[in-house]
Amino acid sequence: MIDNRNMILAIVLSVAILLGSQLYFDAMRPPAPDQSETTNEEIIKNSSKAIPQPTSDPLKVTKFTNSEVPVIPGSKPSKIIARSAILAETNRISIETPRLHGSIALTGGRIDDLTLIDYRETLDPNSPEIVLLSPKNSAKAYYAQFGWVGSGGTKVPDQATVWNGNRTTLTPEKPVTLIWDNKEGLIFKRTFSIDNDFMFQVTQSVHNSSDKQIALNAYSFVSRHGIPETTGFYILHEGLLGVSEGTLSEVDYDDLKDQGQIKQNARGGWIGITDKYWLTALIPNQKENVESRFLHHNQGPDDKFQIDFLGPQKIVSAGGTISAESHFFAGAKEALLLDAYEENLAVKRFDLAIDFGWFYF
């Protein structure tokens, strides 16, 4: 009996020490610096003067290497459209892999439809697959967009561009290439390939048949509309996160609403949005310096969150071609799988997408 009492006492004291040290060091930690350069209202005000505004999705911009990165948080539709109706009414490239069902919208060339074959809404194996990504104007819009920023009035593809695809289905064995001609001497190509799990490779290229050189920057972003339901468990992070220069950053939805935007400049790294079990993440070329951002935008009553990165400026000479490669993860946070991607793609600390708390070791 005494031995049992001693064991219980030892366990209670151990837990008290762990909690006490955590609270102590949290209290001693200096407050995080305000990384936003301007208020969200100033960002929106300045952006409206920087570039022409499309009627559907107003753009916001930030300066980087003498260029401007488009950020498309989305506009509030006159009404929410059923996810199934949007998918049925738009032209799409199907995605068929051992672990994913979904599609790529030819308008905009974005990945906005993904469900997870291995994971169901309930324990019933015949229940619906978990929905991860959904199109713009649906109830819980959540999608990935890729593209280029041009200088000097260069006409580049945007969220309304209609692409032509070289096939109707993306599989691990058969990549898909989308093509668009700006009618001003530039041919844009966007090639999607995917493995047997949850990783997309996105290769963007531009061929210049004009008689002048053009400066371009490649970008990628993920946009999520609305604040998702979270578990509210204080030791589990659900929100925005990323690794820059080997250091993990975790940003709650409410904190980002207060700050507006958080920017970082670094070589490589990754940036993402995490739920308890699921993750979307952008992985730039690990050898390039990029600017990454966490961004919040409010359109009426709706919150819109975005992660994005802008790559270095590339010059495509007359008659020349440039390309930019990145990766996009969308799936379940399986530790061994994240470890494998970390090794194969040489992306540092990708396993930190899982919140291990005190027990990372």
C-alpha positions as CSV (number, residue, x, y, z in Angstrom):
1,M,0.0,0.0,0.0
2,I,2.9,2.4,0.9
3,D,4.6,1.5,-2.4
4,N,1.5,2.4,-4.3
5,R,1.1,5.7,-2.4
6,N,4.7,6.6,-3.2
7,M,4.3,5.8,-6.9
8,I,1.2,8.0,-7.1
9,L,3.0,10.8,-5.2
10,A,6.0,10.5,-7.6
11,I,3.7,10.8,-10.6
12,V,1.8,13.8,-9.2
13,L,5.1,15.6,-8.4
14,S,6.5,14.9,-11.9
15,V,3.4,16.3,-13.6
16,A,3.6,19.3,-11.3
17,I,7.2,19.9,-12.2
18,L,6.5,19.7,-15.9
19,L,3.5,22.0,-15.8
20,G,5.3,24.5,-13.5
21,S,8.4,24.7,-15.7
22,Q,6.2,25.2,-18.8
23,L,4.3,28.0,-17.1
24,Y,7.5,29.6,-15.8
25,F,9.4,29.6,-19.1
26,D,6.3,30.9,-20.9
27,A,6.1,33.8,-18.4
28,M,9.9,34.5,-18.8
29,R,9.8,34.4,-22.6
30,P,9.9,37.9,-24.1
31,P,6.8,39.0,-26.1
32,A,7.0,38.3,-29.9
33,P,7.8,41.3,-31.9
34,D,5.2,42.9,-34.1
35,Q,6.2,41.6,-37.5
36,S,3.5,43.4,-39.5
37,E,4.8,46.5,-41.2
38,T,1.4,48.0,-41.7
39,T,-2.1,47.5,-40.4
40,N,-4.5,45.3,-42.4
41,E,-6.5,48.4,-43.3
42,E,-3.4,50.1,-44.7
43,I,-2.6,47.0,-46.7
44,I,-6.0,46.9,-48.3
45,K,-5.9,50.7,-49.0
46,N,-2.5,50.6,-50.6
47,S,-3.3,47.6,-52.7
48,S,-6.3,49.2,-54.4
49,K,-3.9,51.9,-55.8
50,A,-1.2,49.4,-56.9
51,I,-2.9,47.5,-59.6
52,P,-6.3,47.3,-61.5
53,Q,-8.9,45.5,-59.5
54,P,-10.8,42.5,-61.0
55,T,-14.6,42.5,-60.4
56,S,-14.6,39.1,-58.5
57,D,-11.5,38.9,-56.4
58,P,-9.7,42.1,-55.3
59,L,-6.0,41.7,-55.2
60,K,-3.7,42.9,-52.4
61,V,0.0,43.4,-53.0
62,T,3.3,43.7,-51.2
63,K,6.6,44.9,-52.6
64,F,9.3,42.3,-53.1
65,T,12.4,42.4,-55.4
66,N,10.8,45.3,-57.4
67,S,7.7,43.2,-58.1
68,E,4.3,42.7,-56.6
69,V,2.8,39.4,-55.3
70,P,-0.9,38.9,-56.0
71,V,-2.9,37.7,-53.0
72,I,-6.4,36.6,-53.7
73,P,-8.4,36.2,-50.5
74,G,-11.6,36.0,-52.5
75,S,-14.8,38.1,-52.5
76,K,-18.0,37.3,-50.8
77,P,-20.4,35.7,-53.3
78,S,-24.0,36.8,-53.5
79,K,-24.8,33.3,-52.2
80,I,-22.9,30.2,-51.1
81,I,-23.0,27.6,-53.8
82,A,-23.1,23.8,-53.0
83,R,-19.8,22.2,-53.4
84,S,-21.2,19.5,-55.6
85,A,-22.8,22.0,-57.9
86,I,-19.6,23.9,-58.5
87,L,-17.7,20.7,-59.3
88,A,-20.4,19.6,-61.7
89,E,-20.6,22.9,-63.5
90,T,-16.9,23.7,-64.1
91,N,-14.4,22.1,-66.5
92,R,-11.9,20.1,-64.5
93,I,-8.9,17.7,-64.6
94,S,-9.6,14.6,-62.5
95,I,-7.2,13.5,-59.8
96,E,-7.0,9.8,-59.2
97,T,-4.4,8.3,-56.9
98,P,-4.4,5.4,-54.4
99,R,-5.1,7.9,-51.6
100,L,-6.8,10.9,-53.1
101,H,-9.8,11.7,-55.1
102,G,-10.3,15.2,-56.5
103,S,-9.8,17.6,-59.4
104,I,-8.0,20.7,-60.7
105,A,-10.1,23.6,-62.0
106,L,-9.2,24.6,-65.5
107,T,-10.4,28.1,-64.7
108,G,-7.6,29.5,-62.6
109,G,-5.6,26.3,-62.8
110,R,-6.0,25.7,-59.1
111,I,-6.2,22.6,-56.9
112,D,-9.5,23.1,-55.1
113,D,-11.1,19.7,-54.8
114,L,-9.6,16.9,-52.7
115,T,-11.0,14.1,-50.5
116,L,-8.9,11.5,-48.5
117,I,-9.7,7.9,-49.6
118,D,-8.2,6.3,-46.4
119,Y,-10.0,8.5,-43.9
120,R,-13.8,8.7,-43.4
121,E,-16.2,11.0,-41.5
122,T,-17.1,8.1,-39.1
123,L,-15.9,4.7,-38.2
124,D,-18.2,3.2,-40.8
125,P,-15.9,2.3,-43.7
126,N,-18.8,3.3,-46.1
127,S,-19.2,6.8,-44.7
128,P,-18.1,9.7,-46.9
129,E,-14.4,10.5,-47.4
130,I,-12.9,13.3,-45.5
131,V,-13.1,16.5,-47.6
132,L,-9.9,18.5,-47.4
133,L,-10.1,21.1,-50.2
134,S,-13.2,22.9,-51.7
135,P,-13.7,25.4,-54.4
136,K,-14.1,29.2,-54.1
137,N,-17.7,30.3,-53.3
138,S,-18.5,27.0,-51.5
139,A,-19.3,26.9,-47.8
140,K,-15.7,26.1,-46.6
141,A,-13.6,27.2,-49.6
142,Y,-10.0,26.0,-49.2
143,Y,-7.7,25.8,-52.3
144,A,-4.2,26.1,-53.7
145,Q,-3.2,28.6,-56.4
146,F,0.0,29.0,-58.4
147,G,1.2,31.6,-60.9
148,W,3.6,34.4,-61.9
149,V,4.0,38.1,-61.1
150,G,5.0,40.2,-64.0
151,S,6.6,43.7,-64.2
152,G,6.0,46.5,-66.7
153,G,2.4,45.5,-67.5
154,T,3.2,41.9,-68.5
155,K,0.0,40.0,-69.0
156,V,0.2,36.9,-66.7
157,P,-2.4,34.3,-65.9
158,D,-4.8,35.0,-63.0
159,Q,-7.6,33.4,-61.1
160,A,-10.0,33.8,-64.1
161,T,-7.6,32.4,-66.7
162,V,-9.0,29.4,-68.6
163,W,-6.3,26.9,-69.3
164,N,-6.1,24.0,-71.7
165,G,-5.0,20.6,-70.4
166,N,-3.0,17.9,-72.3
167,R,-5.0,15.1,-70.6
168,T,-8.2,14.7,-68.6
169,T,-6.8,12.8,-65.5
170,L,-3.8,13.3,-63.2
171,T,-2.4,10.0,-61.8
172,P,1.0,9.1,-60.2
173,E,2.0,7.6,-63.6
174,K,0.7,10.5,-65.8
175,P,1.4,14.2,-65.0
176,V,-0.9,16.9,-66.4
177,T,0.3,20.0,-68.2
178,L,-1.9,23.1,-68.5
179,I,-1.1,25.6,-71.2
180,W,-2.1,29.3,-71.7
181,D,-1.0,31.8,-74.4
182,N,-1.1,35.5,-73.4
183,K,-1.2,36.5,-77.1
184,E,1.7,38.9,-76.4
185,G,4.6,36.5,-77.0
186,L,4.5,34.4,-73.8
187,I,3.4,30.8,-73.5
188,F,2.7,29.7,-69.9
189,K,2.8,26.0,-68.8
190,R,1.9,24.5,-65.5
191,T,2.7,20.9,-64.9
192,F,1.2,18.9,-62.0
193,S,2.6,15.5,-60.9
194,I,1.7,13.6,-57.8
195,D,3.1,10.6,-55.9
196,N,1.1,7.7,-54.4
197,D,0.5,9.6,-51.2
198,F,-0.2,13.4,-50.7
199,M,2.6,15.3,-52.4
200,F,2.1,17.3,-55.6
201,Q,5.1,18.7,-57.6
202,V,4.2,21.9,-59.5
203,T,6.5,23.0,-62.3
204,Q,5.8,26.3,-64.0
205,S,7.5,27.5,-67.1
206,V,7.3,30.5,-69.5
207,H,8.6,30.6,-73.1
208,N,9.2,34.0,-74.5
209,S,8.8,34.4,-78.3
210,S,8.7,38.2,-78.2
211,D,11.7,40.4,-79.0
212,K,12.2,41.7,-75.4
213,Q,13.3,40.2,-72.1
214,I,10.7,39.9,-69.3
215,A,11.1,39.8,-65.5
216,L,8.9,37.4,-63.6
217,N,8.5,36.0,-60.1
218,A,6.8,32.6,-59.4
219,Y,4.4,32.4,-56.4
220,S,2.2,29.8,-54.6
221,F,-0.5,30.3,-52.1
222,V,-3.2,28.4,-50.1
223,S,-6.4,30.3,-49.2
224,R,-8.8,29.2,-46.5
225,H,-12.1,30.9,-46.0
226,G,-13.6,31.0,-42.5
227,I,-12.2,29.8,-39.2
228,P,-12.6,26.0,-39.0
229,E,-13.8,24.3,-35.9
230,T,-10.9,23.3,-33.6
231,T,-10.5,21.0,-30.6
232,G,-9.5,23.9,-28.4
233,F,-6.9,21.7,-26.6
234,Y,-4.3,24.1,-25.3
235,I,-1.2,21.9,-26.1
236,L,-2.4,21.1,-29.6
237,H,-1.7,23.8,-32.3
238,E,-4.3,24.2,-35.0
239,G,-3.8,27.1,-37.4
240,L,-1.0,28.5,-39.5
241,L,2.6,27.3,-39.1
242,G,5.9,26.9,-40.9
243,V,9.7,26.5,-40.6
244,S,12.0,29.2,-41.6
245,E,15.8,28.9,-41.1
246,G,15.2,25.8,-39.1
247,T,12.8,27.6,-36.6
248,L,9.2,26.6,-36.2
249,S,6.6,29.4,-36.1
250,E,3.0,28.7,-35.0
251,V,0.3,31.3,-35.5
252,D,-3.3,31.0,-34.2
253,Y,-6.2,32.2,-36.3
254,D,-7.2,34.9,-33.7
255,D,-3.6,36.1,-33.4
256,L,-3.3,36.5,-37.2
257,K,-6.6,38.4,-37.2
258,D,-5.0,40.9,-34.8
259,Q,-1.7,41.3,-36.7
260,G,-3.0,41.2,-40.3
261,Q,0.1,39.7,-41.8
262,I,3.5,38.2,-40.8
263,K,6.4,38.1,-43.3
264,Q,9.6,36.2,-43.4
265,N,12.6,36.1,-45.8
266,A,14.6,32.9,-45.9
267,R,16.2,30.2,-48.0
268,G,13.9,27.3,-48.5
269,G,11.7,26.2,-45.6
270,W,8.0,25.5,-45.7
271,I,4.7,27.1,-44.7
272,G,1.3,25.5,-44.0
273,I,-2.1,25.4,-42.4
274,T,-2.8,22.5,-40.0
275,D,-5.8,20.9,-38.5
276,K,-5.7,18.2,-35.8
277,Y,-5.1,15.4,-38.4
278,W,-4.8,17.2,-41.7
279,L,-2.2,19.5,-43.3
280,T,-1.8,21.7,-46.4
281,A,1.8,23.0,-46.9
282,L,3.7,24.8,-49.6
283,I,7.4,23.8,-50.1
284,P,9.4,26.2,-52.3
285,N,12.7,25.3,-54.0
286,Q,15.0,24.7,-51.0
287,K,17.9,26.3,-52.8
288,E,16.2,29.7,-53.4
289,N,15.5,32.7,-51.2
290,V,11.8,33.3,-50.9
291,E,9.5,35.7,-49.1
292,S,6.7,33.8,-47.2
293,R,3.7,35.2,-45.5
294,F,0.8,34.4,-43.1
295,L,-2.1,36.7,-44.1
296,H,-5.6,37.5,-42.8
297,H,-8.2,39.4,-44.8
298,N,-11.7,40.2,-43.8
299,Q,-14.4,40.5,-46.4
300,G,-17.6,41.5,-44.7
301,P,-18.3,39.0,-41.9
302,D,-16.0,36.4,-43.4
303,D,-12.5,35.7,-42.4
304,K,-10.0,34.6,-45.0
305,F,-6.6,33.2,-44.2
306,Q,-3.7,32.7,-46.6
307,I,-0.2,31.4,-46.7
308,D,2.0,32.3,-49.6
309,F,5.5,32.5,-50.9
310,L,7.1,34.5,-53.7
311,G,10.2,33.2,-55.4
312,P,13.2,35.2,-56.7
313,Q,13.0,37.3,-59.9
314,K,13.8,35.4,-63.1
315,I,14.6,37.0,-66.4
316,V,13.3,35.2,-69.5
317,S,15.2,36.5,-72.6
318,A,13.8,36.9,-76.1
319,G,13.5,33.3,-77.4
320,G,14.3,31.9,-74.0
321,T,12.4,29.8,-71.4
322,I,12.4,29.9,-67.6
323,S,10.9,27.6,-65.0
324,A,10.2,27.4,-61.3
325,E,9.5,24.2,-59.2
326,S,7.7,23.8,-55.9
327,H,5.8,21.2,-54.0
328,F,2.3,21.2,-52.4
329,F,1.3,18.7,-49.6
330,A,-2.3,18.1,-48.9
331,G,-3.3,15.1,-46.7
332,A,-3.0,13.4,-43.4
333,K,-0.1,14.1,-40.9
334,E,1.4,10.7,-40.8
335,A,4.8,10.9,-39.0
336,L,6.7,8.3,-41.1
337,L,5.5,9.9,-44.3
338,L,6.5,13.4,-43.2
339,D,9.9,12.0,-42.3
340,A,10.3,10.5,-45.7
341,Y,9.4,13.8,-47.4
342,E,11.8,15.6,-45.2
343,E,14.6,13.3,-46.4
344,N,13.6,13.0,-50.0
345,L,13.0,16.7,-50.6
346,A,15.7,18.0,-48.2
347,V,13.1,20.1,-46.5
348,K,14.1,20.8,-42.9
349,R,11.9,19.8,-39.9
350,F,8.8,18.9,-42.0
351,D,7.8,16.5,-39.2
352,L,7.1,19.5,-37.0
353,A,3.8,19.8,-38.8
354,I,2.8,17.3,-36.1
355,D,2.5,19.0,-32.7
356,F,4.5,16.7,-30.4
357,G,4.3,19.0,-27.4
358,W,6.9,18.2,-24.8
359,F,7.6,14.8,-26.3
360,Y,9.2,15.6,-29.7
361,F,12.2,13.5,-28.6
